[in-house]
Structures are given as C-alpha cells and as structure tokens.
Amino acid sequence: HAETVKHELVFWDFRVSGFEHVFDSAVSGTLSFVLQKGQDNFSFSFACIDLKNAEKINYRYRLSGNNNEWVYTDSRHRYLSYANLKPGSYNCDVEASDLRGEWRHRKTITVTIPPYFYQNPVVRLIALLLFATIVLLLVVFIFQKVKRKVEKREVALRNEVNYRSQMNPHFIFKVLASLQTK
C-alpha cells in the first residue's frame, strides 16, 4: 500500500565555490543565507529521510530567478549545483514525492548574492554618464582646435590677399626696369 513521505526534507554538504560552508545552525534549519561578494556558485545535497522507502522517493528542484524549469532526479542523485550566477536573490525550491509520485513535501532556500559596488545599476549609470561627458568634452575640444586652425588659415590668406592687392603693378615694373639697367 502507498504511503506519503512523512519525514522532513533535509539539506547537507552545503558548498560555496567548492568549499564547505559552515552555518551557525543546521543547514536544514537555514532557509535564507547571503553569499560573499564574488561568490557566484553553490551546491548542496538533499534527502527526505525514510529508511524503509528511500529508493522510491523522487525529487525535483529549481532555482527561481535563474531558470524556472524543474530538474527531476531520483534517490541516487540528490545533489544540486548552480554556478556563474549574477548578483541578486534566488529561491531554490526542492520537492520530494511520496510513494505514489505526488509532490508532497517542499522546502525553499533563499540565496542572496550581493553585487560589487560597480555592479550596482546606479553606479553603472553614473559611470556611463561620466564616460559620455568625457567623450563629449573631447569632441568639443577637438572641434574648437580645428576651428582655431581654420580661423588662423583664413586670417593668413586674407593678409596675403591684402598684401598682394596693395602692391602697385607700375611700381614693380619700374623696380624691375631699374634693376635691368644697372
């Protein structure tokens, strides 16, 4: 005859970045924890303790906020691992079935990964605005430099035109004629 899972779902062997993570209380009692900045992966084992029917219990898990699809497993593979997570808050749901295959027991652990200061959206916006301001100032500086150069050429060209227009062609002819006679 079919029985339902009567025992609590428990977690153990909790690891962060491959190293065992020690909690102040039992992992099964911890329903929320915060990783250190830069730690973007975790793993742990889970089981619904039933010594008589352990091999008949199936499990499924998912990480809401990363992938909402359930991952199904059996009593021989009661281990989950997530890596390369972005900063944020994730709910890790683990469920155990009863002997009839109905999902009867669920436990959720909330995992929070704090961002580095530069991963904060406000800091990124400020950096983007600062970059845009520097680019704009650089463009304005180059434009003004080119404008000054063009203005100098225009002044030089005007001076040359003025100088040439001031020269009297009769004066030049007389000077050349006097040079030839000597």
C-alpha positions as CSV (number, residue, x, y, z in Angstrom):
1,H,0.0,0.0,0.0
2,A,1.2,3.5,-0.8
3,E,2.4,5.8,1.9
4,T,3.1,9.5,1.8
5,V,6.5,10.9,2.7
6,K,6.3,11.6,6.4
7,H,9.8,12.9,7.1
8,E,11.2,16.4,6.7
9,L,13.3,17.3,3.7
10,V,16.8,18.0,4.9
11,F,19.9,19.6,3.3
12,W,23.6,18.9,4.0
13,D,27.1,19.2,2.5
14,F,26.5,22.8,1.6
15,R,29.4,24.2,-0.5
16,V,30.2,27.6,-1.9
17,S,32.9,27.9,-4.6
18,G,33.7,24.2,-4.0
19,F,34.5,24.7,-0.3
20,E,32.3,23.5,2.6
21,H,30.2,26.3,4.0
22,V,29.7,26.3,7.8
23,F,26.4,27.8,9.2
24,D,25.6,28.9,12.7
25,S,22.7,26.4,12.7
26,A,21.9,23.2,10.9
27,V,21.7,23.6,7.1
28,S,18.2,22.1,7.1
29,G,17.0,24.8,9.5
30,T,18.6,27.6,7.5
31,L,16.1,28.9,4.9
32,S,18.0,32.0,3.9
33,F,21.6,33.0,3.5
34,V,23.8,35.6,1.9
35,L,27.0,34.7,0.0
36,Q,30.0,36.9,-0.1
37,K,30.6,39.3,-2.9
38,G,32.1,37.5,-5.8
39,Q,30.9,34.1,-4.8
40,D,28.6,33.1,-7.7
41,N,28.1,29.3,-7.2
42,F,26.8,26.9,-4.6
43,S,25.8,23.3,-4.2
44,F,24.2,21.0,-1.6
45,S,22.8,17.6,-1.0
46,F,19.2,16.9,0.0
47,A,17.0,14.0,1.1
48,C,13.8,13.1,2.6
49,I,14.8,10.7,5.3
50,D,12.8,7.5,5.0
51,L,14.9,4.4,5.8
52,K,12.3,2.0,4.6
53,N,11.4,3.5,1.2
54,A,14.3,5.8,0.4
55,E,14.9,4.4,-3.1
56,K,11.3,5.0,-4.0
57,I,11.3,8.8,-3.4
58,N,11.8,11.1,-6.3
59,Y,13.0,14.7,-6.2
60,R,12.8,17.8,-8.2
61,Y,14.4,21.2,-7.8
62,R,14.6,24.6,-9.5
63,L,16.3,28.0,-9.0
64,S,13.7,30.7,-9.4
65,G,15.4,33.9,-10.8
66,N,17.8,31.8,-12.9
67,N,15.9,29.0,-14.6
68,N,12.3,28.3,-13.6
69,E,12.3,24.8,-15.1
70,W,12.2,21.9,-12.7
71,V,15.1,19.4,-12.7
72,Y,14.0,15.9,-11.9
73,T,16.1,13.3,-10.1
74,D,15.8,10.1,-8.1
75,S,17.0,8.9,-4.8
76,R,20.5,8.1,-6.1
77,H,21.2,11.7,-7.3
78,R,20.2,14.0,-4.5
79,Y,22.6,16.8,-5.2
80,L,22.2,20.2,-6.9
81,S,24.7,22.7,-8.1
82,Y,24.4,26.2,-9.6
83,A,27.3,28.2,-11.0
84,N,28.0,31.6,-12.7
85,L,25.1,33.3,-11.0
86,K,24.6,37.0,-11.3
87,P,24.2,39.1,-8.2
88,G,20.6,39.0,-6.9
89,S,18.2,37.0,-4.8
90,Y,17.3,33.4,-5.8
91,N,14.7,31.0,-4.4
92,C,15.9,27.4,-4.5
93,D,12.9,25.1,-4.3
94,V,13.3,21.4,-3.6
95,E,10.4,18.9,-3.6
96,A,10.1,15.3,-2.6
97,S,7.4,12.9,-3.9
98,D,5.5,10.3,-1.9
99,L,5.4,6.7,-2.9
100,R,2.6,7.4,-5.4
101,G,4.7,10.0,-7.2
102,E,2.8,13.0,-5.9
103,W,4.8,16.1,-4.9
104,R,4.0,16.2,-1.1
105,H,6.9,18.0,0.5
106,R,8.6,21.2,-0.5
107,K,11.3,23.4,1.1
108,T,12.7,26.7,-0.2
109,I,16.0,28.2,0.5
110,T,16.6,31.9,-0.4
111,V,20.2,32.6,-1.6
112,T,21.3,36.2,-2.0
113,I,24.4,37.2,-3.9
114,P,25.4,40.8,-3.2
115,P,26.8,42.8,-6.0
116,Y,30.2,44.5,-6.1
117,F,29.8,48.3,-6.0
118,Y,30.5,48.5,-9.7
119,Q,27.7,46.0,-10.4
120,N,25.1,48.4,-8.8
121,P,22.8,49.9,-11.5
122,V,23.2,53.4,-10.1
123,V,27.0,53.2,-10.2
124,R,26.8,51.8,-13.8
125,L,24.6,54.8,-14.8
126,I,27.0,57.3,-13.2
127,A,29.9,55.6,-15.0
128,L,28.1,55.7,-18.3
129,L,27.2,59.4,-17.8
130,L,30.8,60.2,-16.8
131,F,32.1,58.4,-19.9
132,A,29.6,60.2,-22.2
133,T,30.7,63.5,-20.6
134,I,34.4,62.8,-21.3
135,V,33.6,61.8,-24.9
136,L,31.5,65.0,-25.4
137,L,34.3,67.2,-23.9
138,L,36.9,65.5,-26.1
139,V,34.8,66.1,-29.2
140,V,34.2,69.8,-28.2
141,F,37.9,70.2,-27.6
142,I,38.9,68.7,-31.0
143,F,36.2,70.8,-32.7
144,Q,37.5,74.0,-31.1
145,K,41.1,73.2,-32.0
146,V,40.2,72.6,-35.7
147,K,38.1,75.7,-35.7
148,R,41.0,77.8,-34.4
149,K,43.3,76.3,-37.0
150,V,40.8,77.1,-39.8
151,E,40.5,80.7,-38.5
152,K,44.3,81.1,-38.5
153,R,44.5,79.9,-42.1
154,E,41.7,82.3,-43.1
155,V,43.5,85.3,-41.4
156,A,46.8,84.3,-43.1
157,L,45.0,84.0,-46.5
158,R,43.3,87.4,-46.0
159,N,46.6,89.0,-45.1
160,E,48.3,87.6,-48.2
161,V,45.4,88.8,-50.4
162,N,45.6,92.3,-48.8
163,Y,49.4,92.4,-49.2
164,R,49.2,91.4,-52.9
165,S,46.4,93.9,-53.5
166,Q,48.5,96.7,-52.0
167,M,51.3,96.2,-54.5
168,N,51.2,98.6,-57.4
169,P,52.0,96.9,-60.7
170,H,53.7,100.1,-62.1
171,F,55.9,100.2,-59.1
172,I,57.0,96.6,-59.6
173,F,57.6,97.3,-63.3
174,K,59.8,100.4,-62.5
175,V,61.8,98.5,-59.9
176,L,62.5,95.6,-62.4
177,A,63.4,98.1,-65.1
178,S,65.9,99.9,-62.9
179,L,67.5,96.6,-61.9
180,Q,68.0,95.7,-65.6
181,T,69.7,98.9,-66.4
182,K,72.4,98.6,-63.8
